[in-house]
Amino acid sequence: MISRIERRLTIAAGAFCLGGIVLFVCLAAAALLAFDEPGSADDDVLFDAYVWRVARFTLLQASLSTVLSILFAILVSRALARQAAFPGRVWIIRLMALPLGLPALVVALGLIGIWGRQGVLNTALVAVGLDQPVSVYGLSGILVAHVFFNMPLAARLMLGGLERIPGEYWLVGANLGMRPLSIFRFIEWPAIRGLLPGIAGLIFMLCATSFTLVLTLGGGPAASTIEVAIYQALRFDFDPPRAIALSLLQISVTAALLIAIRLLTPTADEGHGGGRRVRRFDGRRGLGRAVDWLVIAFAVLFLALPLGSVVSSGLRSDLVRLASDPVVQRALLTSVVIALMSGLLCVLSAALMIRARQAALSPRRPAMVYRGLAAGNLCQFVAGAVGAAGRSGGGLVSAVAAARRCRPFCAAFGHPDQHVDGAALRLSRAGAGNGHPYGPNGEACRQPRARRLASPAADRLAGVAQAVADGPVVCLRLVTRRSRGGGAVRFAGYGDAALAAVQPHGRLPLDRCGGTGAVSRLRLPGADDCRHATGRGG
Amino acid sequence: MRKAIIPFLGPFIAAVAALATPFSASAEDKVLTVYTYESFTSEWGPGAKVVEAFEKTCGCKVSYVSVADGVELLTRLKLEGASSKADIVLGLDTNLVSEAKATGFFAPHGVDTSAVKVPGGFTDDTFVPYDYGHFAVIYDTETMKEPPKSLKELVEGDPNQKIVIEDPRTSTPGLGLLLWVKSVYGDEAAAAWGKLKDRVLTVTPGWSEAYGLFTKGEAPMVLSYTTSPAYHMVAEGTDRYQAASFSEGHYIQIEVAGMTKNAKDPALAKDFLSFVTGLEFQSIIPTTNWMMPVAATKEPLPEAFGKLVTPEKTFLMSSDEVAANRKAWIGEWLAAMSKN
């Protein structure tokens, strides 16, 4: 526990950073507003039709880009999480850090090297005898480019989330014989779901403020974002009030979307484990493994080919001479210095804001939770929408988004005395064959599912709950019920260990499982202190 | 261009730059502050040679403040207002002249420009032209055997032979093409854009993106300058890329320099303006800025320049006309190009 003063200091530091960012943006906006340039009133008609069209397109392309990036990222991160031993996995994950660090023009040319009219894809198509080239220019090109930029970002964030799932979950999942779909539904999806608002919001902002890629690959002015209109307003037109009005429009579109995402996806709890080494048991052979490998291979090709195209044109242009050129070296030094300094600044202010948010989150003042959330979001979309100094702004946003996921596990772990170290359930069934008589995770409690799974053998359940290692004990209650021609086995674990493991995110309250039918208490090996965890029903 | 929003931070950058610039120049008593665009001051640009040549004669120190391009120069001046440190502004083009004059920051130059020869005969009492180039469609001789011989042929040609153009909302060449089409087609410009639209592979935010796509082989044509082939011939030794000569004539871009009203040393500023039309400066321009000189050079231009297209007719709209109609014409362009 932190002291009251520490807590206040932490909050003050975070508020200071947030205030600094807001002040920075507002001062710039105010300075621009101070210019009283005439001439913005006479073209209001043009403004309206044009701006609404541009806003609509911004919304369309950014939403599609976000959805596609996230769907692709879910597949990739899941495949990578399951295939811990994939050759070169570490390098693949490092490769995924690359796209965001590249200038948009370089990426556009790299993508065109693959997807363009003279690109690898079309050349291959012509070689097979198809003569109509696939045209990348248009919405499809914008989407390809945005997925190229943002899928790796999303996948890395999600992979982090998947890897934070406690090892107990996988043990239990494996012991329950969960199928991949169930694993996804009950273990992986809840972990990903919690990350989605942050990731989706971040990607949406990056895509909504995209400029070079949208124009270059968009094929014509029908593909213009609000960002283009802002640039136009400040450049040839020099009309600061209009630029600010457009920026506000952009910020409100983004804010509305962020709020919508936040409302639509309830925040999920982080899983809480005992910190055992995480080992997954699924996707080790057969179809699952093949699919994972295919997904990873596809993602690697998708990312590496355009990068390769960039590298190969780089090599052709006398890299050695360039590298030894003092101008290039000076530019490199400048880049490194600026990147380091802004990176440091971003991480520092993000860390301060996160700590402040945590301090504000303390249970004493629940209202602050929401204010904290609001503050976090605010700085996300302000930084994104204003795109403050391009990359460094993006860095701040990613840092905030990433770090917001890392809430300490203790935050929601209400019973410190019910540790889950090593608690794992091993249920075996006499004559266990294929099939999953218990259903994945408490699902069996539901009657229809239970009926489907029922088998007489289940009644002869030799339930052994094993407390692996030396952790506190899991108390297991097996409930046998006969109903309509079949027996179903239900189980319920008492204590947070089993709860956390079997019901990762509290999807099914324990009460719904307990209470009916004959109860067979199993005496577990070394389960003398069962009382410790059996709050009820024991 | 990803940093499109940087103008947003203009005041801050201006403040930082203003704090940073005087230090480098405090050694000399007389300092001439020249605002210009980045490609002028880059290592490959004319900047360093120009400083060297001018400092030999003026007994002063030249200090550059550079921004992305000509359009941003004007924005910068408007943002800084009367507090601007600029003595000289070098790099506006003729389209911006009337807007620049309207700011009231510029003083008449009073330089004798009788030796200056620009196609179309541009003269002005506030701005001195220092180089020019004609816009042109550059084509790849390897993929295009029969380039268009006129703007009409470009507009009506085979839609499968694509061209990459720049956006008039964000770039000078893009605006140049808009004015070119307007000069040739007049009221029919919208219809012409409607036809040309099918030949346009994509519209890029700036020249670099368009030229990058072109040299990558994505399209056999790109909108650039008549001088672009000279660069390929001199710097790369290839004559693969050539400019298409259009029978109607070509639109011209003239780059100009002017002195500000609050120049610290008006005589020095005036000296610089007559220097930019002089022999030394004009000799530096062609192979560093890749534009045509407006007056005599020490040596004849490199052979490659002799092979360039020299337009028989030059289009140039008055900057007043451009300033008055630009928004409406861009609206017309948007409507024509966005139709399906």
Boltz contact constraints between the chains, C-beta under 6 A:
constraints:
  - contact:
      token1: [A, 28]
      token2: [B, 8]
      max_distance: 6.0
  - contact:
      token1: [A, 28]
      token2: [B, 9]
      max_distance: 6.0
  - contact:
      token1: [A, 31]
      token2: [B, 11]
      max_distance: 6.0
  - contact:
      token1: [A, 43]
      token2: [B, 327]
      max_distance: 6.0
  - contact:
      token1: [A, 46]
      token2: [B, 331]
      max_distance: 6.0
  - contact:
      token1: [A, 104]
      token2: [B, 2]
      max_distance: 6.0
  - contact:
      token1: [A, 105]
      token2: [B, 209]
      max_distance: 6.0
  - contact:
      token1: [A, 109]
      token2: [B, 212]
      max_distance: 6.0
  - contact:
      token1: [A, 112]
      token2: [B, 218]
      max_distance: 6.0
  - contact:
      token1: [A, 116]
      token2: [B, 218]
      max_distance: 6.0
  - contact:
      token1: [A, 117]
      token2: [B, 218]
      max_distance: 6.0
  - contact:
      token1: [A, 118]
      token2: [B, 217]
      max_distance: 6.0
  - contact:
      token1: [A, 137]
      token2: [B, 202]
      max_distance: 6.0
  - contact:
      token1: [A, 211]
      token2: [B, 1]
      max_distance: 6.0
  - contact:
      token1: [A, 211]
      token2: [B, 4]
      max_distance: 6.0
  - contact:
      token1: [A, 212]
      token2: [B, 1]
      max_distance: 6.0
  - contact:
      token1: [A, 212]
      token2: [B, 2]
      max_distance: 6.0
  - contact:
      token1: [A, 212]
      token2: [B, 205]
      max_distance: 6.0
  - contact:
      token1: [A, 215]
      token2: [B, 204]
      max_distance: 6.0
  - contact:
      token1: [A, 215]
      token2: [B, 205]
      max_distance: 6.0
  - contact:
      token1: [A, 216]
      token2: [B, 204]
      max_distance: 6.0
  - contact:
      token1: [A, 216]
      token2: [B, 209]
      max_distance: 6.0
  - contact:
      token1: [A, 219]
      token2: [B, 202]
      max_distance: 6.0
  - contact:
      token1: [A, 220]
      token2: [B, 203]
      max_distance: 6.0
  - contact:
      token1: [A, 220]
      token2: [B, 337]
      max_distance: 6.0
  - contact:
      token1: [A, 221]
      token2: [B, 203]
      max_distance: 6.0
  - contact:
      token1: [A, 221]
      token2: [B, 334]
      max_distance: 6.0
  - contact:
      token1: [A, 221]
      token2: [B, 337]
      max_distance: 6.0
  - contact:
      token1: [A, 221]
      token2: [B, 338]
      max_distance: 6.0
  - contact:
      token1: [A, 222]
      token2: [B, 338]
      max_distance: 6.0
  - contact:
      token1: [A, 231]
      token2: [B, 4]
      max_distance: 6.0
  - contact:
      token1: [A, 231]
      token2: [B, 170]
      max_distance: 6.0
  - contact:
      token1: [A, 232]
      token2: [B, 169]
      max_distance: 6.0
  - contact:
      token1: [A, 234]
      token2: [B, 7]
      max_distance: 6.0
  - contact:
      token1: [A, 235]
      token2: [B, 71]
      max_distance: 6.0
  - contact:
      token1: [A, 238]
      token2: [B, 75]
      max_distance: 6.0
  - contact:
      token1: [A, 238]
      token2: [B, 78]
      max_distance: 6.0
  - contact:
      token1: [A, 327]
      token2: [B, 43]
      max_distance: 6.0
  - contact:
      token1: [A, 387]
      token2: [B, 5]
      max_distance: 6.0
  - contact:
      token1: [A, 390]
      token2: [B, 2]
      max_distance: 6.0
  - contact:
      token1: [A, 390]
      token2: [B, 3]
      max_distance: 6.0
